[in-house]
Amino acid sequence: MQHLVFVYGTLRQGECNHHYLVNSQLLGHFDTPPEYTLYDLGPYPALVEGRNVISGEVYLVDEETLAKLDELEDVPVEYRRESIETTFGRAWIYVYQESDHLDTIIESGDWCQRV
């Protein structure tokens, strides 16, 4: 079975965990509706409910890759998987669950433009 996944941080092209998606198909760029906020946790971002547009990429992944992504994102402990509507269809998105210690907002909503 194939799944769509929206990635917004270290899984994006050029980022440190992109190798997880080496056998997956990039469908394209997508910006979410203004329903989230992106925080900088240092080595990776945290996406929570909010009012900003988040930039990312949508990939077509297989079951094995989705299971590896769930493990990377520590589902269901640190992140949970939700679905959102994209221009490519419904996709999984990883939402951060520990919102009590978030400080640094990425105002642009784009992890790749954080510096």
N, C-alpha and C positions, 0 to 999 in steps of 0.2 A: 504494500500500500504506500502511496505517496502522500506527502503532507507539504503545505506551504508554511514557511517560517519567516517572520519579520525579524531581522537582526539590526541592532542599533548601536552596538558597542564593539567589543573585542573580536566579534565574529565577522565584522565587515572586511571588505577587501583592504589589504594593506595593514591590517591589525594583527595582533599576536596570536589570536585563536582562529584565524581564518582557515587554517589547515583542516579544521573539523569539517569544512564545507567543500573540500577539494573534489569530491565526487558528486557534488550537488549542482543543480542548474540555477544560475542567477537569472531570475525573471526580470528584474529591474529595480530602479530606485522607487521609494515610496515615502511620502510624508504623511504622518498620522493626522487625524483631526486634532484640534487643540484640546486634548483630553488628558494629557500626561505632563509630567515634569521629569527632567533628567538631572541626576546628581552625579558628581564626580567623587568616587570612593577611592581614588588613587589609581590602583591597577585596573579597575573596571568601573562601569557606570551602574547606577541604580535607576530604574524607571518606576515611577509611582503615578497614581492618579493626580491630575493637576489641570493646568490650563494652557500648556504649550504644545506646539507642533514638534514632533520628533522625527528626525531624518534617519532613514535606514535603507536596507535592501531586503528584497523578498527572494527567497530561494525555494526550489522544489527539492525536498529531501526524502529519503527512504526511511523505513522503520528503524533500521540500525543506526542511521545518523541521528534521528530524532532521539533515540534512547541515549546516545552519547552526549547530545546537547543537554538533555535532562540531567544527566550525571554532572556535566560541567557546571550547570546552573544550580546544582544542589536542590532540585525539585523533589519534594515539596517543602523543604526546610527554608532555604534562603530566598528562593524565587518560586512563584507559581506560574503555571502556563494558563493563559486565557486566549480567546480567539477574537480577532478584529477583522473588520472588512477592509480589504485593500483593492486596488484596481485590478489585481490578479486573482481575486477570490478571497475566501476566508483563510486567514493565516494565524498560526500560533505566535504569541508574543510573550516574553518572559517579564513578569512584574515582580519587583522587589517587595519583600514582605516585612522588613524590619525598619519602618519609616521613622522611628524615634531618634535616630542618631545621624540624620542627614543634614549636612551643612552647606556644601558648595554646589549651587545650582549651575548647570551648563545652560546659560541664557539662550544660546543659539538653538538648543535642542539637537545639536549635531556633535556627537562624541569626537568625530575626526577633526573638528574645529575648536576643540576645547582649550588649546594652548594659545 
